[in-house]
Structures are given as C-alpha cells and as structure tokens.
C-alpha cells in the first residue's frame, strides 16, 4: 500500500511511522509532511526515503533541499494540498492539527484517494461537504480517532443501529470541583491520566470539548442523529466505544489504551495484521470497568458541541475556531481554562448562523471568529 503522512512529526504521525516501519512489506511511503520539528522530519526522511517532503516554511524547505537534493521538497498549505492529491497514493493519513486538515482532505477525496482521518476538526468544520464529496467520488474515510475506529469495527448493519455509545476517559479533572477546574494551571491541564497526545487535544480532553468534537465527528462519519449518540465516561479507557442495536444487543471494541492500534487499523483496513502492539488482551488484568454520566456542570463544553452540532450550518465551524484560538490563549497563559468555555459560548451566541454554507462561507466564518477571539477583552 502506497501512503503519505500529513503531520508525520506529531504524536499520531510518529506512532504511524512506528506502525509502518513494523510492516515494510505492506507499506511504501510516498510523501511525508511535517511542521516545524525539522530534526524529527530529518530522521524520518532517512528512515523511510520518501519521494516528496512538505514543511511549514520556505526557509525550512530550502534547508532540506540542500541536505536531500534528490527529494522533491514543498512547503506551506499549498504544499500539503499538492501532496494530498498525488494519485500515486492509495491512502493518505491526515494527522495535522486543527483547521489545517480540511483542504488536503478534500483534495485527496476529489482525487479518489482514501483518507485515514485523525483530524476531527475537518469534520467539525465542514462534515456535510466532506462526507458528500467522499460519497460522490466513492472514496473511503477511515477514522483514526480510537472511538470512531471502535465504532467502525462494531458496525455490521447500519440500518439496525439503535445508538452509538462514545466513551470518554473523563480527563484529568474528572474528580475535581468546578472551582479546581476554574483555577487549573496549564501544567495540570496538560497532565492527562490515560493518553499521551499533542497539546491542543490534551486541553480539549480536559474540558471534554474533545468529546464534543468527537460527537460531531461521529454524526458525520456514521450518519447518526445527535439524539442517538451517547457519551459515557469510562476512566479505564478499555472500552473504546460501542454500538447498541435495535434488539438491545451492544457490541463494543475493547483493548488496552494505545493509539498504535487504531492508527494501524485505519492504515491496513480491511486487513488486520500483527503489529507493534500485538499482545493478548487480558480480562483479568483489566480488573474492572467503570462507567458514569459526564458532569455537564463541570464540563459545559460538551453541551456546547451538542448544541452546535444540532444547529449545524456554520455554527460548528465557529465553535471550533473559537475553541482552538482560546486553547492557544490558555496555553500561552493569557486566559484561564474556564475562559475557553466562556469565549466559545459567547462566539456561538453572537454568530448569525448560515444554513447549508459553502466551503468559502465556512472558511470565512472561521477566519472572522479567530480574529474576534484574538481581540477579545475579558
Ligand atoms: Mg478520541
């Protein structure tokens, strides 16, 4: 299988490289796209020998061109799109962070290249447009998010589904008070109990906005109404998600918490292969599995996402833009963790929703919202 990785130096991208290295007979790397971590990218180039490489800036592109004169070096958002639409690929992995994923995903779909999608913002911003494009071109979108990977595996007959059950670890503040959450430091918030991930998604996991984004992602991926998607907190992160059928049977996907497994399945689908994490699941070692309802007073971002999803139009893109910018401000210690919720809620309230928006309208509202958040005074 010929594949390219967009976002190869991030958390998902690095784990994908580990998966690919384990199966050299199965995979051939066409292109690698990294951000600003040039040292990591350099290592990956030597290891995987790609034909094309894309970096964020022209400066870094010139640097790599000197070191690797035989490789085609591209840069910026346009470079990403070039790489995504290269029909040499059988499949691309989109594991860039935030809104950067949208355009390359659409470019791949338009060229009938299957997409293993780790970037949930793409579907939150423009899920209707992206899924319609996949359908028109008969191209697959394979979810990398562990919950959606689980649901993908549990779905046998979509017509007989009663509801989807998306599990959430609950993040670092599951047992903390609202006051504790309001006063949380960046360091505390970045300390996730179960998953080791990039910074943006780790903050989203602490506010449960990540779970809200996943609800919208699931709505689009599996064409499921919002009242048939349930979020359940499951701190052990063993049950990755489940599907309930009309007869009351529930099929769940279980495994030790590791992103290698869902990444691998999205890349090898429809095949299963022995891989980097191949070890037997031990029910005795798992000891116990707990489940509880999410506390919406402590984690109101989850409610915002359900509201944005149900309203549709440009509102999910506005929510996503406001949240993403607010997360950056929190990481830069300019606002509190709770302000992320307050800013996002305010941007959603002030937005005049556009129903059935075009891609241009979505991108315009994304930009307007980001500017508004940056100029906000609290
Ligand atoms: Mg997830």
Boltz pocket constraint, residues with backbone or C-beta under 6 A from the ligand:
constraints:
  - pocket:
      binder: B
      contacts: [[A, 145], [A, 146], [A, 147], [A, 214]]
      max_distance: 6.0
